[in-house]
Amino acid sequence: MNMIYKIAKTELQMLFYSPVAWLVLIIFTFQSGLIFTNAIEMVEREQAMGYDPMFISSSLFGRLFYTVQDYLFLYIPLLTMGLVSRDLAGGTIKLLHSSPMTNTQIILGKFFSMMIFAFLLVGIFVIYVIYSLFMVEHFDVLYILTGILGIYLLICTYASIGLFMSTISSYQIIAAVGTFVLLIFLNFVSSIWQDIDFVRDVTFWLSLRGRAESFTGGLISSEDVVYFIMVPGMFLWFSIIKLSSRVNHSSRGQNAIKYVGVFLVVAFVGYLSSRPHLMGYVDTTRENSRTLTPNSQEIVKKLKGGLTITTYSNLLDDDFMKAIPRYQNYDKERFQEYIRFKPEIKMEYVYYYDSVQNTRRRGFLADLPMEKRARQIAHSHKIKFSRYLNPEQIKLVIDLTPEDNRFVRQVTRESGEKMFLRQFDDMMRDPSEGEISAAFKRMVMELPTVGFLTGHGERNINLYRDRDYACFARDKRFRHALLNQGFDVTEVILKEDIPALINILVIADMMQPLTENEMKRLERYINRGGNLFIVGDPYSREFMNPLVEPFGVEFTEGILVKPTENFQPDLVMAWPTPGALELSYFYENMKNWRQCAAMSGAAGLKYSTDKGFNVVPVLQTDTTGVWNEMETTNFIDDTVRFNPSAGEIEQMYTTVLALSRPMGDREQKIVILGDADCISNAELFKSREEIESGNFYIILGSFSWLSDGEAPVDVRRPKSIDNRLFLGKTGVKITDIAFKWFIPIALLIAAIFVAIRRRGR
């Protein structure tokens, strides 16, 4: 060990006597300071503009870590190109061999010098951390230190590669270029031979691309730790073999066997370390953001036995690229957090082509026959068309017509239960933890069944007309649909008693009254403690009021209006009340995002509290400028005028109510909504300038409360607490000067001082 230390010390002295090490250190410090101070300036600007920045620790260091990884491989070849090649060119390697030291000590000593220099490079990040401890409220130091560790290990890995390339040639330029080329190769090796399963796993494991991202994201994985031990170890071993061959004059064949043997050992260990059963994790983030939430963990624990996720990828669907062979390993990472808690999860892929409904057109290919179009797409993306089953063959495996032949995953338990995981037509596309856990939860326990009353002109859950409820209830491509949040959905006809499996009954905007027998059946459901979601509006008031009257509620006369310059007067905005925030966390999300419920053609809700129910107003309009318009019916051409003599009252109106009462060992819950259109197909996706609407929160918040929190699955994480930067404009300017200019200039002065002192000797 003493010999290794002496070699490292000598190597560091030679490194800092040359301008290269100083140049790399100065440029690295300047670039890092530039990125870090820009991040600080951005956060300070947000605070100054009145915004509430969150997760400041991640905001300051996230971009820094990401960017540093992009240009590290440009610096390392300059540092390592002379480690051994300088000795080879100058003949000092013979002196080293004649001294009482082994080739292993020589290589480890030189590598140790690079480890020390790598520590100097990331030392600037440590300065940023110390600074942030004083300048950021509740700075998440453990998470950031984990990221710094990842960057340090990545630099050491690059250095081991550069050291090996330095043993190959006595020309430093060739060593530098070779290192650069090899680093590029190792960054792109994950795209090689991806059609072969075992090779795909090995090359994916060997790839340097994104290898430190787990660390920079706050997750320490045993697979990554093994990687940062085995890969540098492999190149150090290669270096020892190469250096020994210069003394022993081993043949190329003998060296090749040694190289292949070392590689196979590393590949085998790497393959084993990537097996889910052998992997371990430590989440260092304060919010455990890289780990499943507690509710999801409990659900996974109940999934006893084997579990297979089969991905059916249609070549003609928009999402087919996600699962093609060369991207399979990236696709599997979407479920990595679940595999962490259930290692026996298997991922399988089935490729096919068939006609797709509701997909975007693919230009001129849309006019081609189906098979020819599929072949053309496969050819364009260099995919083996022979992998893909034709429409007849895929139907022998599974009939995906109910899923519109879209890209879909089927989760199958060993005990036989099956559920679909779908792609959604939004910006995220992929199912999030909430949708995945909801699907898993439906496989291990009974979740609420929502019945929609039909037969009286109610909103239809099967049609996509503007006024209907297909999106809200059972649209497979709408993330917030009840079907995708864990609920079963069915239609109910009051020709007989409501089935016992119905937990929540939706009565949406009846246009005809219930018969006497139907009313009795509904009363029996209410008396047994069944939950209700009742929706009405001014036009169905005469049919809906008899339903809500027993609860002490009445749909008011007239249509709520609030005249504005840009919108029709019958568009009002309703906001969550303090009671709503206690009712469901979804309304808290709605408030935090400063969103309202946009309601066009709504009725106000009057209520009393003498019917035995605890009544909580959920959404309410503004206190001024809103009244119940009794005279105007044409809101496009006519102008509304407030007329108290016509019975119009200007006040704050409640548009959503929540009622509850004890029923035995449980609570009966009822939600009443005064606008049937606000959760309709058209309104859920309507965008208006200047209005941030979150109408889907009415669905999520109401049904979460009605189901006693069983669905949707609560996947909330702790709130951010590093939300304040203790800096003003002056502080930002001082920070900018210190990190972007003072430290690099100080290093430059140190470099000049060392050079002058060296020359004086």
C-alpha positions, 0 to 999 in steps of 0.5 A: 500500500505504501508503494501505491501511495508513493506512485500516486503522489509522484503522478499527482506532482507530475500532473499538476506541474503540467498545464493540462490538470490546471486547465481541466480543473479551471474549466470544470469549475467555471462551467459548474459555477455557470450552471449552478449560479444560473439555477440560483438566479432562476429560483430567486427570480421565481420567488421575486415574481411571487411564485412558490418554488418547490424542491429547490435542492433538486432545482439547483443540482439537478441540471448541474448533475445532468450537464456535467455527465455530458461533458466529462468524457471530454476532460478525462482523456486529457488527464489520462493520456500520459499516465503510462504512455509517458513512461513508455515513451520516455523509457521510465517504464523500465526503471519502474519494472526494475524497482521492487514494485509489481505491475499491479502496484504501478497500475493501482498507484496511477489509478489512485492518483486519478481517484484523488484528482476526481475528488478535487473535481467533485470538491467544487460540488461539496462547496456548493453543498456547504453554501446551500446548507445556509442559503436553502431552507431544509436543504436535502443534503443526503440526496445531493451527496448521493448525486455527487457520489454518482458523479465521482464514481463515473469519473473514476470509471472514465479514468480506468478506461483512460488508464487502460488506453494509456498502456496500449500506446506510447503516443499520448495523442493516440491514447487520448483519441482511443479513450475518447472513442472507447467512451463513446462506444460504451455510451452507445453499446446498449443499442448493439445486438438488441435482438438477442435477449441475453446479449441485450441484457449484457450490453445494456448493463455495460453501457455508460449512458445514464449509469449515474442517473440513479445516484443523481436521482437519489437512489443507490442501487446494488446493480449500479454499485456493482457496475462501478466496482466491476467495470473499473476493475475490468479495465484495471485488470486489462491494464495489468495484463497489457503491462505484464505482457510487455515484460513477459512478452506474452503472445497476442493469443495468450493476452486475448484469452486473458482479456476474454476471460476477464470480460466473461467474469465481469459480464457474468457478475454484471448479469447476476447483479441485474437479476431482480432477486439479487438487487438492493436499493437505498432511497436517499431522497427525503420524500422517498420519491424513488420508492413506491408509496406505502399504499402501493407497497401494501398492494404489492405485498398482497400480490402473492405468487407469480405475476406476468406483465405482457405487453402487446405492441401493435406496429400500427399504433402510435406507441409501438416504439416504446416496446421494440426490442432495442428499447425493451430494457428502457421499457422495463424500467417503467416498472422497476419500482414494482419489481423492487418489491416483487422481484418475481414479476416477469415482463413479456412482449408480443408483437403484432399488427392489426387495424387500430381505431382512434389513432393519428394518421401516418401521412401517406402510409394511411392510404396503403393496405394494412400489411404493406403499411406495417412492412413499410413502418418496420422497414423504416425503423429497421425492425424485423417484420418476421417478429410480428403476428398478423391479425389472424395469428394475434387473435389466436393468442388474445382478442384485443378488439375491445381495446381497439387493438391499441398498445396495451399491457395485460397483467396476469396473476399466477392464480388467473386474475387479469387486468389491462394497463393502458396508454392514455391520450395525454402528455404523459401517455404511460400509466403512472403509479396511481393507475398501475396500483389501482389495476393491481388492487383490483386483482387482490380485493373487491373495489367499489362498483359504480352503478349509473341509473338509466331509463329516464333520459340520464347522461349516457356512459356509452356515448361520446356526445358532448353532453354524455359521460363516457369519458368520465365513466369508462373511457379507456384512454382517459386517465381519470376515468373511473374505470382506470382508477380502480372502479367497476362501472355498470348500468342500473335499471330500476325494474328490480332492486339495486344489486348488493354489489353496487356501492355508489349509485350515480343519478345524472340529470334525469329528464323523466320522473321515477315511477312509484315502484322505482322510487320505492326501490331507490328508497330501499337502496338509500335505507340500506346505506348506499352512497349516491352521486346525484347530478342535476341542472336548471333544466332537470330541476323538476325531476331532480328536486324530488330526489334530493328533497329528503336530504334537505337539498333543493336545486334553486330556480334560475341559471347561475350567471356572472357577466364577463367580457370574454365569456358567456354570462352563464359560465361561472367559476366555483372554488373549493371550500375549507370543508372540501380540503378536509373531505378529499386531498384532491380538492387540496390539489385543486387549490394548490394548483389554483384551479377552479371548476368551470360550470356553464348553465349551473344551478345553485344548491339550497340546503338545510341541516335538519334532516340528520345529515352532516352537510359540507359545501364543497364548491362555491362561486364568488361572493359578488357578481353572481346571481340566479338569472330568471328571465334570460334564456338566450345567453349568446344574443341577449344581455343579462341584467340583474333584476331582484323583482324577478326573484334574482338574488346576488350572492355566493352560491354552493354548486357541490354539496357533500352529505353524510350520516352514520349508518350502523358501523359505517357512514352513508355518503351523498354528493350532489352536483348542481351542474351536469355539464361540468363533468361531461365529455365536452367540458372535461377537455375544454380549454378557455383562455385565462381560466385554469379549470380542474373539473376532473378533480370533482370526479376524483375528489367525490368518488375518493370520498364516496369509496372511503378512500379505496379508489383512486389509490392514494399515491401522495408523497410528503410535500416539499419543505425546501421551498425557500432560498434565503437570497435576494438580488444582491446575494445572487450577484455575489454568488455569481461572482464567487462561484463563476469568477472568483474560484476559477481565477483563484485556481488560475493564480495557483496554477501560475504560482506553481508554474513559476515556482517549478521554473525557478527550480 
